[in-house]
Amino acid sequence: MEASSAYLMFLGVSCLLLSWALLLITAWKEDYAWGMFSLLLPPVGYGYALFRFAEAKETLLLASVGWLLVILGL
């Protein structure tokens, strides 16, 4: 793995972890049950974020950037 590829992968995974943490905060502010679902089942949390786009648009944008960086790092 080249250094640039590893760096892009690292940045992408970091963005994804940060977006998940922001998603947990957003979901727990809304409802305890959504916070628990987001903690235990992250794909369900991102589905929640799609339905609550106004509250979680920064989270989804950060997750999109993270996935883009991961794909570029492959």
SESE-389120 format. One record per atom (N, C-alpha, C, O, CB): y, x, z; residue in three letters. Coordinates in steps of 0.1 Angstrom, whole numbers, padded with zeros to 4 digits, always signed. Glycine has a CB too. Layout:
residues N
YXZAla;...
This chain:
residues 74
-0012+0009+0000Met;+0000+0000+0000Met;+0012+0009+0000Met;+0013+0018+0008Met;+0000-0010+0012Met;+0021+0006-0009Glu;+0034+0014-0010Glu;+0043+0010+0002Glu;+0041+0000+0008Glu;+0041+0012-0023Glu;+0053+0019+0004Ala;+0062+0017+0015Ala;+0071+0005+0013Ala;+0073-0003+0022Ala;+0071+0029+0017Ala;+0075+0003+0000Ser;+0084-0009-0002Ser;+0076-0022-0001Ser;+0081-0032+0004Ser;+0090-0008-0017Ser;+0063-0022-0005Ser;+0055-0034-0004Ser;+0052-0037+0011Ser;+0053-0049+0015Ser;+0042-0032-0011Ser;+0050-0027+0019Ala;+0047-0029+0033Ala;+0060-0034+0040Ala;+0060-0042+0049Ala;+0043-0016+0040Ala;+0072-0029+0036Tyr;+0084-0033+0042Tyr;+0087-0047+0038Tyr;+0092-0055+0047Tyr;+0096-0024+0037Tyr;+0085-0052+0026Leu;+0087-0065+0022Leu;+0077-0075+0030Leu;+0081-0086+0034Leu;+0085-0067+0007Leu;+0065-0071+0031Met;+0055-0079+0039Met;+0060-0080+0053Met;+0059-0091+0059Met;+0041-0072+0038Met;+0064-0069+0059Phe;+0069-0069+0073Phe;+0081-0078+0075Phe;+0081-0086+0084Phe;+0073-0055+0078Phe;+0091-0078+0065Leu;+0102-0086+0066Leu;+0098-0101+0064Leu;+0103-0110+0071Leu;+0113-0082+0056Leu;+0089-0104+0055Gly;+0085-0117+0052Gly;+0078-0123+0064Gly;+0080-0135+0068Gly;+0076-0118+0041Gly;+0069-0116+0070Val;+0061-0121+0082Val;+0071-0123+0094Val;+0069-0132+0102Val;+0050-0111+0086Val;+0080-0114+0095Ser;+0090-0115+0106Ser;+0099-0128+0104Ser;+0101-0135+0114Ser;+0100-0103+0106Ser;+0103-0131+0092Cys;+0110-0143+0089Cys;+0102-0155+0092Cys;+0107-0165+0097Cys;+0115-0143+0074Cys;+0089-0155+0088Leu;+0080-0166+0091Leu;+0078-0168+0106Leu;+0078-0180+0111Leu;+0066-0164+0084Leu;+0077-0158+0114Leu;+0075-0159+0128Leu;+0088-0165+0134Leu;+0088-0173+0143Leu;+0072-0146+0135Leu;+0100-0160+0130Leu;+0112-0164+0135Leu;+0115-0179+0131Leu;+0120-0187+0139Leu;+0124-0156+0129Leu;+0111-0183+0119Ser;+0112-0197+0115Ser;+0103-0206+0124Ser;+0107-0217+0127Ser;+0109-0199+0100Ser;+0091-0201+0127Trp;+0082-0209+0135Trp;+0088-0211+0149Trp;+0087-0222+0155Trp;+0068-0203+0136Trp;+0094-0200+0155Ala;+0101-0201+0168Ala;+0112-0211+0167Ala;+0114-0219+0177Ala;+0106-0188+0173Ala;+0120-0211+0157Leu;+0131-0220+0155Leu;+0126-0234+0154Leu;+0132-0244+0159Leu;+0140-0216+0144Leu;+0115-0236+0147Leu;+0109-0249+0145Leu;+0104-0254+0158Leu;+0106-0266+0161Leu;+0098-0248+0135Leu;+0099-0246+0167Leu;+0094-0250+0180Leu;+0106-0255+0188Leu;+0105-0266+0195Leu;+0087-0239+0187Leu;+0117-0248+0188Ile;+0129-0252+0195Ile;+0134-0265+0190Ile;+0137-0274+0198Ile;+0140-0241+0194Ile;+0135-0267+0177Thr;+0140-0279+0171Thr;+0130-0291+0175Thr;+0135-0302+0178Thr;+0141-0278+0156Thr;+0117-0289+0174Ala;+0108-0300+0176Ala;+0108-0304+0191Ala;+0107-0316+0194Ala;+0094-0295+0172Ala;+0109-0294+0200Trp;+0109-0297+0214Trp;+0122-0304+0218Trp;+0122-0313+0228Trp;+0107-0285+0223Trp;+0133-0302+0212Lys;+0145-0309+0214Lys;+0144-0324+0211Lys;+0149-0333+0217Lys;+0157-0303+0207Lys;+0136-0326+0200Glu;+0134-0340+0195Glu;+0125-0348+0204Glu;+0128-0359+0208Glu;+0129-0340+0181Glu;+0113-0342+0206Asp;+0103-0349+0214Asp;+0092-0339+0219Asp;+0089-0330+0212Asp;+0096-0360+0206Asp;+0087-0342+0231Tyr;+0077-0333+0237Tyr;+0064-0332+0228Tyr;+0059-0322+0226Tyr;+0074-0338+0251Tyr;+0060-0344+0223Ala;+0048-0344+0215Ala;+0049-0336+0202Ala;+0040-0329+0198Ala;+0044-0359+0212Ala;+0061-0337+0195Trp;+0063-0329+0183Trp;+0063-0314+0187Trp;+0058-0306+0179Trp;+0076-0333+0176Trp;+0068-0311+0198Gly;+0068-0297+0202Gly;+0054-0292+0204Gly;+0051-0281+0200Gly;+0076-0295+0215Gly;+0046-0300+0210Met;+0032-0296+0213Met;+0024-0295+0200Met;+0016-0285+0197Met;+0025-0305+0222Met;+0026-0305+0191Phe;+0019-0304+0178Phe;+0024-0292+0170Phe;+0016-0286+0163Phe;+0022-0317+0170Phe;+0037-0289+0170Ser;+0042-0277+0163Ser;+0036-0264+0169Ser;+0034-0254+0162Ser;+0057-0277+0163Ser;+0034-0264+0182Leu;+0029-0252+0188Leu;+0014-0250+0185Leu;+0010-0239+0182Leu;+0030-0253+0203Leu;+0006-0261+0185Leu;-0008-0260+0183Leu;-0012-0260+0169Leu;-0022-0254+0165Leu;-0015-0271+0191Leu;-0005-0267+0160Leu;-0008-0268+0146Leu;+0005-0266+0138Leu;+0012-0275+0134Leu;-0013-0283+0143Leu;+0008-0253+0135Pro;+0020-0250+0127Pro;+0022-0258+0114Pro;+0034-0261+0111Pro;+0021-0235+0125Pro;+0012-0260+0106Pro;+0014-0268+0094Pro;+0020-0282+0097Pro;+0028-0287+0089Pro;+0002-0269+0086Pro;+0015-0288+0108Val;+0020-0301+0111Val;+0035-0300+0115Val;+0043-0309+0112Val;+0012-0307+0123Val;+0039-0289+0121Gly;+0053-0287+0125Gly;+0062-0286+0113Gly;+0073-0291+0113Gly;+0054-0274+0133Gly;+0057-0279+0102Tyr;+0065-0278+0090Tyr;+0065-0291+0083Tyr;+0075-0294+0076Tyr;+0059-0267+0081Tyr;+0055-0299+0084Gly;+0056-0313+0079Gly;+0066-0321+0086Gly;+0074-0329+0080Gly;+0042-0320+0080Gly;+0067-0319+0099Tyr;+0078-0326+0107Tyr;+0091-0321+0102Tyr;+0100-0330+0101Tyr;+0076-0322+0122Tyr;+0093-0308+0099Ala;+0106-0303+0095Ala;+0110-0309+0081Ala;+0122-0311+0079Ala;+0105-0288+0094Ala;+0100-0312+0073Leu;+0103-0318+0060Leu;+0108-0332+0062Leu;+0117-0336+0054Leu;+0091-0318+0051Leu;+0103-0339+0071Phe;+0108-0353+0074Phe;+0121-0353+0081Phe;+0128-0363+0080Phe;+0097-0361+0081Phe;+0124-0343+0089Arg;+0136-0342+0097Arg;+0145-0331+0091Arg;+0149-0321+0097Arg;+0134-0339+0112Arg;+0147-0332+0078Phe;+0154-0321+0070Phe;+0168-0318+0076Phe;+0172-0306+0076Phe;+0155-0324+0056Phe;+0175-0328+0080Ala;+0189-0326+0085Ala;+0189-0317+0097Ala;+0198-0308+0099Ala;+0195-0339+0088Ala;+0179-0318+0106Glu;+0179-0310+0118Glu;+0172-0296+0116Glu;+0175-0287+0123Glu;+0171-0318+0129Glu;+0163-0295+0106Ala;+0155-0283+0104Ala;+0157-0276+0091Ala;+0148-0269+0086Ala;+0141-0287+0106Ala;+0169-0278+0085Lys;+0171-0272+0072Lys;+0172-0257+0072Lys;+0167-0250+0063Lys;+0183-0277+0065Lys;+0177-0251+0083Glu;+0178-0237+0085Glu;+0164-0231+0087Glu;+0161-0220+0081Glu;+0187-0233+0096Glu;+0156-0238+0094Thr;+0142-0233+0096Thr;+0134-0233+0083Thr;+0127-0223+0081Thr;+0135-0243+0106Thr;+0136-0243+0075Leu;+0128-0244+0063Leu;+0134-0233+0053Leu;+0126-0227+0045Leu;+0130-0258+0056Leu;+0147-0231+0053Leu;+0152-0220+0044Leu;+0147-0207+0048Leu;+0143-0199+0040Leu;+0168-0221+0045Leu;+0147-0204+0061Leu;+0141-0191+0066Leu;+0127-0190+0063Leu;+0122-0179+0059Leu;+0144-0190+0081Leu;+0119-0200+0064Ala;+0105-0200+0060Ala;+0103-0197+0045Ala;+0094-0190+0041Ala;+0098-0213+0065Ala;+0111-0203+0037Ser;+0111-0201+0023Ser;+0114-0187+0019Ser;+0107-0181+0011Ser;+0120-0211+0016Ser;+0124-0181+0026Val;+0127-0167+0023Val;+0115-0158+0028Val;+0112-0148+0021Val;+0140-0163+0031Val;+0109-0162+0039Gly;+0098-0154+0044Gly;+0086-0154+0034Gly;+0080-0144+0031Gly;+0093-0159+0057Gly;+0083-0166+0029Trp;+0072-0167+0019Trp;+0075-0159+0006Trp;+0067-0153+0000Trp;+0069-0182+0016Trp;+0088-0160+0002Leu;+0092-0153-0010Leu;+0090-0138-0008Leu;+0086-0131-0017Leu;+0107-0156-0013Leu;+0094-0133+0004Leu;+0093-0118+0006Leu;+0078-0114+0007Leu;+0074-0103+0003Leu;+0100-0115+0020Leu;+0070-0123+0013Val;+0055-0120+0014Val;+0049-0119-0001Val;+0042-0110-0004Val;+0048-0130+0022Val;+0053-0129-0009Ile;+0048-0129-0023Ile;+0053-0117-0030Ile;+0045-0111-0038Ile;+0052-0142-0030Ile;+0065-0113-0028Leu;+0071-0101-0035Leu;+0064-0088-0030Leu;+0063-0078-0037Leu;+0086-0100-0033Leu;+0059-0088-0018Gly;+0053-0077-0012Gly;+0038-0075-0016Gly;+0032-0064-0014Gly;+0053-0077+0003Gly;+0032-0085-0023Leu;+0018-0084-0027Leu;+0017-0075-0038Leu;+0006-0072-0043Leu;+0013-0097-0030Leu;
